[in-house]
Amino acid sequence: GRQHCRISDQETNGKTSAASSNDFSDPIYKEIAMTNGYINRMTREELRSKLAEFKLETRGVKDVLKKRLKNYYKKQKLMQKEHISGDSCYDYICVVDFEATCEEGNPPEFVHEIIEFPVVLVNTRTLEIEDTFQQYVKPEINPKLSDFCISLTGITQDIVDKADIFPKVLQNVVEWMRQRELGTKYSYSMLTDG
């Protein structure tokens, strides 16, 4: 039988469990907080080394590296908790972490465009990464990357100049998902940060 995700407490007739997924008193959150403190004390080279160990992107300024590593640990811990409780709703999670055009200070009128479309396919049963997709995207509204954007993301002007525009990259993502039978044979959820 296919498992169903609980969307709200209304679906359980108002009954809530003592340790629901939104209950921050769960010891897992203390463990995540302690790990975040350890990551905050790491040097840039230690961060890059740890990210490389997990086959994660090592480009970017120190704050970006810290955020990437914290997100990775948090996702791993929460997925382990989910796996142990047996409440997994999906066969796969497609973890997406877009990079976008930006300027220092992010002026409100600035239009952000995706310049990198990466997807990591995580099997919810094994917690293993089974596949990845990654393509750069050529921005059209602000085609010239700011120095701040290049420094923050590690993505160069040359890389985006050679890339496809967003509609083509999105088509490639959909085809990649179709080839892996996501949405047909296997259930999945998209997970993104921000």
C-alpha positions in Angstrom: 0.0 0.0 0.0 1.1 3.5 -0.7 1.7 5.7 2.3 0.0 9.1 2.6 1.6 12.3 3.9 -0.2 14.0 6.7 -0.7 17.6 5.6 -2.2 19.1 8.7 -3.4 18.2 12.2 -7.0 18.4 10.9 -6.5 15.2 9.0 -5.8 13.4 12.3 -9.0 14.7 13.9 -7.1 17.3 15.9 -4.9 14.8 17.6 -1.2 15.6 17.6 1.7 13.3 18.6 4.1 14.3 21.4 7.0 14.5 18.9 5.6 15.7 15.7 7.9 16.9 12.9 7.3 20.5 13.9 8.2 19.9 17.6 11.6 21.6 18.1 12.0 19.9 21.5 13.0 16.8 19.7 16.7 15.9 20.5 17.5 16.0 16.8 17.3 19.8 16.8 19.8 20.0 19.7 22.1 17.8 17.7 21.7 20.0 14.6 22.3 23.2 16.7 25.5 21.7 18.1 26.7 20.7 14.6 26.0 24.2 13.4 28.1 25.6 16.2 31.0 23.3 15.2 30.6 24.4 11.5 30.7 28.1 12.5 34.2 27.5 14.0 35.6 25.8 10.9 38.1 27.5 8.6 37.3 28.0 4.9 39.7 25.2 4.1 38.1 22.8 6.6 34.7 23.7 5.2 35.9 23.0 1.6 37.5 19.7 2.7 34.3 18.5 4.4 32.1 19.6 1.5 34.4 17.7 -0.9 34.2 14.6 1.3 30.4 14.7 0.8 30.8 15.4 -3.0 29.2 18.9 -2.5 30.1 22.1 -4.3 33.3 23.7 -2.7 33.1 27.1 -4.5 31.9 30.3 -2.8 32.7 32.6 0.1 33.0 31.2 3.6 29.4 32.1 4.6 28.1 30.2 1.6 30.2 27.2 2.4 29.0 27.2 6.0 25.4 27.4 4.9 25.8 24.6 2.3 27.4 22.3 4.9 24.8 23.2 7.6 22.0 22.5 5.1 23.6 19.2 4.2 23.9 18.0 7.8 20.4 19.2 8.7 18.8 17.4 5.7 20.7 14.2 6.6 19.7 14.3 10.2 16.0 15.1 9.5 15.9 12.4 6.8 17.4 9.8 9.2 14.7 10.8 11.7 12.0 10.4 9.1 13.5 7.1 7.9 13.6 5.7 11.5 10.0 6.7 12.1 8.9 5.0 8.9 6.7 7.9 7.8 8.4 8.6 4.5 5.9 9.8 2.0 8.0 9.7 -1.1 10.4 7.3 -2.9 12.7 10.1 -3.8 13.5 13.7 -2.8 14.9 16.0 -5.5 17.1 18.5 -3.6 17.5 21.7 -5.5 19.9 24.5 -4.6 19.6 27.2 -7.3 22.3 29.9 -7.8 21.0 33.2 -9.2 22.2 36.6 -10.4 22.7 39.0 -7.6 24.3 42.3 -6.6 25.8 43.4 -3.4 23.1 44.6 -1.0 20.4 43.1 -3.2 18.6 46.3 -4.4 14.8 45.8 -4.4 14.5 46.6 -8.1 17.1 44.0 -9.1 15.6 41.0 -11.0 17.2 37.7 -10.0 17.7 35.0 -12.6 18.7 31.4 -12.1 22.2 30.8 -13.3 22.7 27.2 -12.0 20.1 24.5 -11.8 21.4 21.6 -9.7 19.3 18.6 -8.5 20.5 15.8 -6.2 18.2 12.7 -6.3 18.0 11.2 -2.8 16.5 7.7 -2.2 14.3 8.1 0.9 14.7 4.4 1.8 18.5 4.2 1.7 19.3 7.9 2.2 21.8 7.5 -0.6 22.3 10.0 -3.4 21.4 8.0 -6.5 22.0 10.6 -9.2 22.6 14.3 -9.9 21.7 16.8 -12.5 23.5 20.1 -13.0 23.4 22.7 -15.7 24.3 26.4 -15.8 21.8 28.8 -17.2 22.4 31.9 -19.4 20.7 35.0 -17.8 18.7 37.1 -20.2 17.5 40.1 -18.2 20.9 40.9 -16.6 23.3 38.9 -18.9 26.5 40.4 -17.3 27.3 38.9 -13.9 28.3 41.3 -11.1 31.7 40.9 -9.5 29.8 40.2 -6.3 27.8 37.4 -7.9 31.0 35.8 -9.4 32.7 36.0 -6.0 29.7 34.7 -4.1 28.8 31.8 -6.4 32.1 30.9 -8.1 30.3 30.9 -11.4 32.1 32.9 -14.1 30.8 35.0 -17.0 32.3 32.6 -19.5 30.4 29.7 -17.9 27.0 31.4 -18.2 27.7 32.8 -21.7 28.1 29.2 -23.0 25.0 28.0 -21.2 21.5 27.4 -22.5 18.6 29.8 -21.5 16.2 28.8 -18.7 13.4 27.2 -20.8 15.9 24.8 -22.4 17.5 23.9 -19.1 14.1 23.3 -17.5 13.2 21.0 -20.4 16.4 19.1 -19.7 15.5 18.8 -16.0 12.0 17.4 -16.9 13.5 14.9 -19.3 16.1 13.8 -16.7 13.3 13.3 -14.2 11.2 11.4 -16.8 14.1 9.1 -17.5 14.3 8.2 -13.8 10.5 7.5 -13.8 9.8 10.2 -11.2 6.1 10.9 -11.0 5.2 7.7 -12.8 6.8 4.6 -11.3 8.3 6.5 -8.3 6.8 9.2 -6.1 9.0 12.3 -5.4 9.0 15.6 -3.7 11.1 18.7 -4.6 13.1 20.2 -1.7 14.7 23.6 -2.1 16.3 26.2 0.2 14.8 29.6 -0.1 
